[in-house]
Amino acid sequence: MADDEPDGTTNQARLLRRQIFQLSALILIVVTAFFATRALAASNRSMRLADGAEWYARGQRQMAHGDIPRAVDAFRRATVASRTDTRYVLALARALALDGQNDAARRALLTLRETAPEDVGINLALARLAADGGDVTTASRYYHNALYAPWRDDQAAARRAVRIELVDVLLAHERVAPALSELLVLSANLPDDPALQREVARRFAAAGDLRHALDEFERALRTMPDDAGALAGAGQAALALGDYARARRYLDRAPASADGVAAARQLATHVLDDDPLAPRIGRAARARRLLANLDYASSRLQTCLAAGPSSATDADRALDAEARRFAAAHRGDAARDEDTAEAGVGLAARAATAAARLCPPAAPRDRALAVIAERHGDSDQ
C-alpha cells in the first residue's frame, strides 16, 4: 500500500493541473469573448454615431435648399441612430415646425426635455414653438426656464438676446406690463454698449414707457454723443414727453433723413418759436407770433374749404370767417394784450385742426398750434 501512494498523488496532481488548465482556458475564452463583444458593440456604436452624423449633415443640406420634408426624414433617421444627441432632436423639431407638424415637434422636444429639464436649447425651442402658435403664456414659461437655467459667465450676451426675444414676443401680442418688467430687468444689467442701449430704448418706447426710453437713449449718447439713432430716438422721446427744448437739442443734431426726424424737428421748433404765450418774449413778439399763427391757420383752412371736400361743414366755414375777423380786428397793438393772445391761441388751433381734418395729413405746424393751445389750457383741443 505504501508503494501505491506516490502514483495516487501523481494522478491527483495531474488531475489538478488539468482542471487548472481547463479553468484558465475557460477564463481566457470568456475574457476574449467579452472584449470581442465589447469591441463589436463599440464598433456598432461608432457606426451608429457615424450614421447619425451623416443623416444630420444631409438634413442640414436639405434645410439649406428648402427641402423640408426630406430634411425631416433625414433628421428623424439621425435621432434613431443617436436618440440622446440634443442637436439631432432640436434639428428635427425645427424641421417639423417648418413642415407644419407642430404637435410632433412639441412631442419630440418634451420627450427630450425629460432627460434635461434645464437645457437652454430645449426650453428655447419649446418657447419659440409656443410663441409661433400664439400661446404667449406657455412661451413665457419656457423662456423663463431658459433664462433661469445655469449659464456660463461668457454667455451673458446670449442670455440678454433671449430676454430681448421674450420682450419682442410679449410686445407683438400686446402684453405690455410683462414686457416692461423684462425690460427693467434687462436695463438694470446692460453694459456700456450704445447699440444695445439703443435697442432697449426703442423697446421701452414701443411699450409706451417714454421716460425709460429717453434714459436709455441718453445713456447711449454719453458713450457715443454723435450716434444718429440715439439722437433721433432721444429727440422723439423727449418730444412725446412734452420736453420740446430738449427734443430740439437732440433733433437738431440728428440726421434729417432719419425716420420721422424732419417732421419732429419742425414740430418742436414751431412749439418753441410760435407760442405767443411763452414766457419772457415781450409784447411785440407776442403780437407777431399770434398774428402769424392766425394768418397761417386761416389761410390753410380757406385753401382746404376751396378744395370742396365733402366732409366740410357749416361750422368749418363759420370758423374760417371767425379766424379772419379776429385777425383783422387785432392788427397792431391790440394783439399785444395777453387776454387777446389767449383767445387767439385757441382760435388758431381750432382752425388748424379743422384744416388738418379736411386736408390730411396734419402738417407739423397744425400739430404745433394744437400743442400750444393744450399747453395753455384751451379745453377745446
MOZIWO-V10113 format. One record per residue. RES is the residue in one letter. SS is DSSP state (a for helix, b for strand, c for the rest). PSI is psi in whole degrees, -180 to 180 (999 if undefined). NEAR is the number of other ideal C-beta (glycine too) atoms within 8 Angstrom. Layout:
res=<RES;RES>
ss=<SS;SS>
psi=<PSI;PSI>
near=<NEAR;NEAR>
This chain:
res=<M;A;D;D;E;P;D;G;T;T;N;Q;A;R;L;L;R;R;Q;I;F;Q;L;S;A;L;I;L;I;V;V;T;A;F;F;A;T;R;A;L;A;A;S;N;R;S;M;R;L;A;D;G;A;E;W;Y;A;R;G;Q;R;Q;M;A;H;G;D;I;P;R;A;V;D;A;F;R;R;A;T;V;A;S;R;T;D;T;R;Y;V;L;A;L;A;R;A;L;A;L;D;G;Q;N;D;A;A;R;R;A;L;L;T;L;R;E;T;A;P;E;D;V;G;I;N;L;A;L;A;R;L;A;A;D;G;G;D;V;T;T;A;S;R;Y;Y;H;N;A;L;Y;A;P;W;R;D;D;Q;A;A;A;R;R;A;V;R;I;E;L;V;D;V;L;L;A;H;E;R;V;A;P;A;L;S;E;L;L;V;L;S;A;N;L;P;D;D;P;A;L;Q;R;E;V;A;R;R;F;A;A;A;G;D;L;R;H;A;L;D;E;F;E;R;A;L;R;T;M;P;D;D;A;G;A;L;A;G;A;G;Q;A;A;L;A;L;G;D;Y;A;R;A;R;R;Y;L;D;R;A;P;A;S;A;D;G;V;A;A;A;R;Q;L;A;T;H;V;L;D;D;D;P;L;A;P;R;I;G;R;A;A;R;A;R;R;L;L;A;N;L;D;Y;A;S;S;R;L;Q;T;C;L;A;A;G;P;S;S;A;T;D;A;D;R;A;L;D;A;E;A;R;R;F;A;A;A;H;R;G;D;A;A;R;D;E;D;T;A;E;A;G;V;G;L;A;A;R;A;A;T;A;A;A;R;L;C;P;P;A;A;P;R;D;R;A;L;A;V;I;A;E;R;H;G;D;S;D;Q>
ss=<c;c;c;c;a;a;a;a;a;a;a;a;a;a;a;a;a;a;a;a;a;a;a;a;a;a;a;a;a;a;a;a;a;a;a;a;a;a;a;a;a;a;a;a;a;a;a;a;a;a;a;a;a;a;a;a;a;a;a;a;a;a;a;a;c;c;c;a;a;a;a;a;a;a;a;a;a;a;a;a;a;c;c;c;c;a;a;a;a;a;a;a;a;a;a;a;a;a;c;c;c;a;a;a;a;a;a;a;a;a;a;a;a;c;c;c;c;c;c;a;a;a;a;a;a;a;a;a;a;a;a;a;c;c;c;a;a;a;a;a;a;a;a;a;a;a;a;c;c;c;c;c;a;a;a;a;a;a;a;a;a;a;a;a;a;a;a;a;a;a;a;a;c;c;c;a;a;a;a;a;a;a;a;a;a;a;a;a;c;c;c;c;c;a;a;a;a;a;a;a;a;a;a;a;a;a;c;c;c;a;a;a;a;a;a;a;a;a;a;a;a;a;a;c;c;c;c;a;a;a;a;a;a;a;a;a;a;a;a;a;c;c;c;a;a;a;a;a;a;a;a;a;a;c;c;c;c;c;c;c;a;a;a;a;a;a;a;a;a;a;a;a;a;c;c;c;c;c;c;c;c;c;a;a;a;a;a;a;a;a;a;a;a;a;a;a;a;a;a;a;a;a;a;a;a;a;c;c;c;c;c;c;c;a;a;a;a;a;a;a;a;a;a;a;a;a;a;a;a;c;c;a;a;a;a;a;c;a;a;a;a;a;a;a;a;a;a;a;a;a;a;a;a;a;a;a;a;a;c;c;c;c;c;a;a;a;a;a;a;a;a;a;a;a;a;c;c;c;c;c;c>
psi=<-38;-31;-24;-19;-42;-41;-39;-42;-40;-42;-41;-39;-43;-41;-42;-42;-39;-39;-40;-41;-44;-41;-42;-41;-41;-44;-43;-41;-44;-46;-44;-44;-39;-51;-33;-43;-41;-42;-40;-42;-42;-39;-43;-40;-43;-40;-40;-43;-43;-40;-45;-43;-39;-44;-36;-44;-40;-43;-41;-42;-41;-35;-43;-30;2;13;79;-46;-43;-32;-42;-47;-42;-45;-33;-41;-36;-40;-31;-40;-33;90;-18;2;111;-38;-42;-43;-41;-41;-41;-44;-42;-44;-41;-42;-43;-27;3;9;64;-39;-42;-40;-43;-43;-43;-42;-41;-38;-43;-37;-26;-30;-17;72;-20;8;125;-47;-41;-48;-37;-40;-41;-39;-46;-37;-44;-40;-42;-30;2;7;84;-35;-48;-41;-44;-40;-45;-35;-43;-36;-41;-43;-36;12;165;127;144;159;-31;8;19;-41;-41;-37;-42;-39;-37;-42;-39;-39;-42;-44;-44;-40;-45;-44;-38;-26;18;33;75;-46;-52;-31;-42;-37;-44;-38;-37;-40;-43;-47;-27;-17;25;138;171;72;103;-39;-43;-43;-38;-42;-42;-40;-43;-36;-36;-44;-41;-31;-2;3;82;-29;-48;-33;-47;-40;-44;-38;-41;-33;-42;-39;-25;-30;-40;86;-23;16;116;-44;-41;-38;-46;-44;-43;-42;-43;-35;-45;-38;-47;-28;-5;12;81;-34;-45;-40;-44;-35;-44;-43;-30;-25;-13;149;134;-22;-16;149;120;-5;-46;-47;-39;-41;-43;-42;-49;-41;-44;-42;-41;-36;-14;4;112;-16;14;147;150;42;-14;156;-39;-43;-36;-48;-42;-45;-43;-49;-36;-42;-44;-42;-43;-51;-41;-44;-42;-42;-41;-43;-43;-40;-37;-27;-11;44;144;-20;-6;141;170;-32;-37;-43;-37;-38;-40;-46;-41;-43;-41;-41;-43;-46;-41;-35;-17;30;145;-143;-26;-29;-8;-18;138;-39;-40;-43;-41;-44;-41;-34;-48;-40;-44;-39;-42;-39;-43;-37;-41;-41;-41;-35;-39;-32;69;160;168;135;158;-37;-33;-49;-38;-42;-37;-40;-43;-43;-41;-39;-26;16;26;113;-14;-7;999>
near=<4;4;5;7;8;7;7;8;8;8;8;8;8;8;8;8;8;8;8;8;8;8;8;8;8;8;8;8;8;8;8;8;8;8;8;8;8;8;8;8;8;8;8;8;8;8;8;10;10;8;10;16;9;8;13;15;8;9;16;10;8;12;12;6;6;5;8;11;7;8;13;14;8;13;15;9;11;17;14;7;10;10;5;5;11;11;7;13;14;13;14;16;14;10;14;13;12;7;9;5;9;11;6;8;14;11;8;13;15;9;8;13;12;6;5;8;6;8;11;10;8;14;15;12;12;14;17;9;14;12;11;8;7;6;8;12;6;10;14;13;9;13;16;9;12;12;10;5;10;4;9;5;5;4;8;8;6;8;10;12;8;13;13;12;9;15;13;9;13;14;13;6;8;5;9;10;6;9;13;11;8;12;15;9;9;13;11;6;6;13;4;7;7;12;7;10;16;15;9;14;18;10;14;15;13;7;11;6;10;11;7;12;14;13;9;15;15;10;11;15;13;6;8;8;5;6;11;9;8;16;14;16;14;14;18;14;14;13;14;7;9;6;8;11;7;9;14;13;9;13;16;7;7;13;7;7;4;10;4;8;15;7;8;13;14;11;13;14;9;12;13;11;7;13;11;14;10;7;3;4;8;6;6;7;8;15;14;8;13;16;12;9;15;15;9;12;17;13;8;14;17;9;10;13;13;6;8;6;9;4;6;10;6;5;6;12;10;8;12;13;8;9;15;9;8;12;12;7;7;12;8;6;5;9;14;10;7;7;6;12;15;10;9;15;18;12;13;16;16;12;16;16;13;12;14;13;7;14;9;6;4;8;8;10;11;14;11;13;18;12;10;16;15;9;9;9;5;10;4;7;10>
